[in-house]
Amino acid sequence: MTLGQAISRARKAKGLTQKELASKVIKEDGIAISLPYVVDIEHDKRTPNSEQLIGQFAKALDIPAEYLYLLVGRLPSDLQKSYKPSSSAGNDYAKAVNAYKAFRKELRA
């Protein structure tokens, strides 16, 4: 499943129109996203470019943000910060990324 498919499916399950969803997703500047932005996301032409937007989609659709991160193939910044390679961390970062990828692959199976 793609991010667009998941958002579309969740939106329809909640009985929301694309316009209603757009009004519930608020950007960092306090302004709601546009209807064309929602359409582009649902057709996999765009991806939310910030954690703020991913969180807003998750909240508006009552789905876990972690699931959306999985679909966009990104780690949330708190995990990225926790697993940055350092002299004492060894391969923790690589292990975390590999575990995330394995989990993602398992969900697709």
C-alpha positions as CSV (number, residue, x, y, z in Angstrom):
1,M,0.0,0.0,0.0
2,T,1.2,3.5,-0.8
3,L,0.9,6.6,1.4
4,G,-1.7,8.0,-1.0
5,Q,-3.8,4.8,-0.9
6,A,-3.7,4.7,2.9
7,I,-4.7,8.3,3.3
8,S,-7.5,7.9,0.7
9,R,-8.8,4.7,2.4
10,A,-8.7,6.3,5.9
11,R,-10.4,9.4,4.7
12,K,-13.2,7.5,3.0
13,A,-13.6,5.3,6.1
14,K,-14.1,8.4,8.2
15,G,-16.6,9.7,5.7
16,L,-14.6,12.8,4.9
17,T,-14.4,14.5,1.5
18,Q,-11.0,15.6,0.2
19,K,-11.9,19.2,0.9
20,E,-12.9,18.4,4.5
21,L,-9.6,16.6,5.1
22,A,-7.7,19.5,3.6
23,S,-9.4,21.8,6.2
24,K,-8.2,19.6,9.1
25,V,-4.5,19.4,8.1
26,I,-2.8,22.6,9.2
27,K,0.7,23.6,8.0
28,E,3.4,25.1,10.3
29,D,2.2,28.6,9.4
30,G,-1.3,27.9,10.8
31,I,-3.0,27.7,7.4
32,A,-4.8,24.6,6.1
33,I,-3.4,22.7,3.2
34,S,-5.1,23.0,-0.2
35,L,-7.5,20.6,-1.9
36,P,-5.1,20.1,-4.8
37,Y,-2.4,19.1,-2.3
38,V,-4.7,16.4,-0.8
39,V,-5.5,15.2,-4.4
40,D,-1.8,15.0,-5.3
41,I,-1.0,13.1,-2.1
42,E,-3.8,10.6,-2.7
43,H,-2.6,10.1,-6.2
44,D,1.0,9.6,-5.0
45,K,2.2,12.7,-6.9
46,R,3.4,14.4,-3.6
47,T,4.5,13.4,-0.2
48,P,4.0,15.4,3.0
49,N,7.4,17.2,3.4
50,S,7.4,17.7,7.1
51,E,6.7,15.9,10.4
52,Q,4.1,18.5,11.1
53,L,2.0,17.5,8.1
54,I,2.5,13.8,8.7
55,G,1.3,14.3,12.3
56,Q,-1.7,16.4,11.1
57,F,-2.7,13.7,8.6
58,A,-2.5,11.0,11.3
59,K,-4.5,13.1,13.7
60,A,-7.2,14.0,11.2
61,L,-7.6,10.4,10.1
62,D,-7.1,8.7,13.5
63,I,-4.3,6.6,12.3
64,P,-0.8,6.2,13.8
65,A,1.8,8.6,12.6
66,E,4.3,5.7,12.7
67,Y,2.3,4.0,10.0
68,L,2.5,7.0,7.7
69,Y,6.2,7.3,8.4
70,L,6.6,3.7,7.3
71,L,4.7,4.4,4.1
72,V,6.9,7.4,3.3
73,G,10.0,5.4,4.1
74,R,11.3,7.8,6.7
75,L,12.2,7.6,10.4
76,P,10.7,10.3,12.6
77,S,13.3,12.8,13.7
78,D,13.3,11.5,17.3
79,L,14.4,8.1,16.0
80,Q,17.0,9.6,13.6
81,K,18.5,11.6,16.5
82,S,18.6,8.5,18.7
83,Y,20.4,6.4,16.2
84,K,22.9,8.7,14.6
85,P,26.2,7.0,14.2
86,S,28.9,8.0,16.7
87,S,32.1,6.5,18.0
88,S,30.2,4.9,20.9
89,A,27.1,4.0,18.9
90,G,28.8,1.6,16.6
91,N,26.3,0.2,14.1
92,D,23.2,1.1,16.0
93,Y,22.0,3.5,13.3
94,A,22.5,0.8,10.5
95,K,20.7,-1.7,12.7
96,A,17.7,0.6,13.3
97,V,17.4,1.4,9.6
98,N,17.7,-2.3,8.6
99,A,15.1,-3.3,11.2
100,Y,12.8,-0.6,9.9
101,K,13.2,-1.8,6.3
102,A,12.6,-5.4,7.3
103,F,9.4,-4.4,9.1
104,R,8.3,-2.4,6.1
105,K,9.0,-5.4,3.8
106,E,7.1,-7.7,6.1
107,L,4.0,-5.5,6.0
108,R,4.1,-5.6,2.2
109,A,4.2,-9.4,2.1
